Amino acid sequence: MKRITLAFAMAAVLTGTGLAQTFETIKLLPHSTERGGNLMQAFQHRASEREYGVTDLTLQDLSDLLWAANGINRPESNKRTAPTAQNKQEISLYVVKYEGAYRYDAQTNVLEPVTAGDHRAIVADRQEFAQFAPVILVIVGDYSVFPAERNMALVDAGYVSQNIYLFCAGNGMSTVARGTMKTDELAEILKLPEGQRPILNHPVGYRK
Ligand SMILES: Cc1cc2nc3c(=O)[nH]c(=O)nc-3n(C[C@H](O)[C@H](O)[C@H](O)COP(=O)(O)O)c2cc1C
């Protein structure tokens, strides 16, 4: 069984649709607002889905997914597609893929390499279905920017999560919000500074 899943994972890598498998900075493409269909249809299709096609996301799809999740939509004020309490912008996005873990830099529109290697099993934890998604987004919050008795990082992470759900629903992709993950190990892999913690993760792949 393990051998079959490994073969499956390798197939996922080999059938990738053009994103480099080398571990280096990925320059994302400008986002497209001419896609995604109808918002009401995205609400209609929004659902937690736990099966993913093995094909890697195209660079355009990955770029648009990240922008929709938490990109800058008003450059003049540096504000984003997801709101944050007091505009603290304490949410960061990481991308865990076969070749390594990256940090999404919304300002420069790149994925910065953080740690090489396939760490998807650490994110999947006991839910094996997540391990072979071509992309896993990790939503990280900086808890240190709010007082403990009124910490809004968990709330703010929820908006990013819903953006991911709606983008996937409108663009032929599957995802699920997951609190399950090996949080401490993942924090190390992502080299998170003191005060920052992974809150949710989203495996993403093309709808099967
Ligand atoms: C904060 C949060 C954490 C979740 N964690 C997990 C998880 O660890 N694993 C999982 O399979 N689903 C997880 N889910 C998905 C829920 O199980 C799912 O949203 C729920 O069953 C309702 O299904 P729906 O999203 O299709 O409406 C989580 C959802 C939320 C909002």
Ligand as a Chemical Component Dictionary entry (heavy atoms), coordinates in Angstrom:
data_LIG
# 
_chem_comp.id                   LIG 
_chem_comp.type                 NON-POLYMER 
_chem_comp.pdbx_formal_charge   0 
_chem_comp.three_letter_code    LIG 
# 
loop_
_chem_comp_atom.comp_id 
_chem_comp_atom.atom_id 
_chem_comp_atom.alt_atom_id 
_chem_comp_atom.type_symbol 
_chem_comp_atom.charge 
_chem_comp_atom.model_Cartn_x 
_chem_comp_atom.model_Cartn_y 
_chem_comp_atom.model_Cartn_z 
_chem_comp_atom.pdbx_ordinal 
LIG C1  C1  C 0 -11.480 25.854 11.795 1  
LIG C2  C2  C 0 -11.722 24.579 11.011 2  
LIG C3  C3  C 0 -10.889 23.487 11.196 3  
LIG C4  C4  C 0 -11.083 22.323 10.442 4  
LIG N1  N1  N 0 -10.202 21.277 10.580 5  
LIG C5  C5  C 0 -10.344 20.176 9.802  6  
LIG C6  C6  C 0 -9.386  19.125 9.863  7  
LIG O1  O1  O 0 -8.419  19.173 10.608 8  
LIG N2  N2  N 0 -9.546  18.074 9.027  9  
LIG C7  C7  C 0 -10.605 17.986 8.150  10 
LIG O2  O2  O 0 -10.681 16.991 7.423  11 
LIG N3  N3  N 0 -11.530 18.967 8.074  12 
LIG C8  C8  C 0 -11.419 20.065 8.867  13 
LIG N4  N4  N 0 -12.319 21.102 8.760  14 
LIG C9  C9  C 0 -13.413 21.018 7.774  15 
LIG C10 C10 C 0 -14.749 20.723 8.445  16 
LIG O3  O3  O 0 -14.795 19.368 8.854  17 
LIG C11 C11 C 0 -15.878 21.052 7.446  18 
LIG O4  O4  O 0 -15.873 22.439 7.187  19 
LIG C12 C12 C 0 -17.226 20.629 7.985  20 
LIG O5  O5  O 0 -17.336 19.229 8.035  21 
LIG C13 C13 C 0 -18.386 21.162 7.146  22 
LIG O6  O6  O 0 -18.248 20.724 5.808  23 
LIG P1  P1  P 0 -18.228 21.783 4.606  24 
LIG O7  O7  O 0 -16.997 22.647 4.762  25 
LIG O8  O8  O 0 -18.172 20.951 3.354  26 
LIG O9  O9  O 0 -19.461 22.599 4.711  27 
LIG C14 C14 C 0 -12.153 22.239 9.517  28 
LIG C15 C15 C 0 -12.981 23.363 9.333  29 
LIG C16 C16 C 0 -12.765 24.520 10.050 30 
LIG C17 C17 C 0 -13.661 25.719 9.791  31 
# 
loop_
_chem_comp_bond.comp_id 
_chem_comp_bond.atom_id_1 
_chem_comp_bond.atom_id_2 
_chem_comp_bond.value_order 
_chem_comp_bond.pdbx_ordinal 
LIG C1  C2  SING 1  
LIG C2  C3  SING 2  
LIG C2  C16 DOUB 3  
LIG C3  C4  DOUB 4  
LIG C4  N1  SING 5  
LIG C4  C14 SING 6  
LIG N1  C5  DOUB 7  
LIG C5  C6  SING 8  
LIG C5  C8  SING 9  
LIG C6  O1  DOUB 10 
LIG C6  N2  SING 11 
LIG N2  C7  SING 12 
LIG C7  O2  DOUB 13 
LIG C7  N3  SING 14 
LIG N3  C8  DOUB 15 
LIG C8  N4  SING 16 
LIG N4  C9  SING 17 
LIG N4  C14 SING 18 
LIG C9  C10 SING 19 
LIG C10 O3  SING 20 
LIG C10 C11 SING 21 
LIG C11 O4  SING 22 
LIG C11 C12 SING 23 
LIG C12 O5  SING 24 
LIG C12 C13 SING 25 
LIG C13 O6  SING 26 
LIG O6  P1  SING 27 
LIG P1  O7  DOUB 28 
LIG P1  O8  SING 29 
LIG P1  O9  SING 30 
LIG C14 C15 DOUB 31 
LIG C15 C16 SING 32 
LIG C16 C17 SING 33 
# 
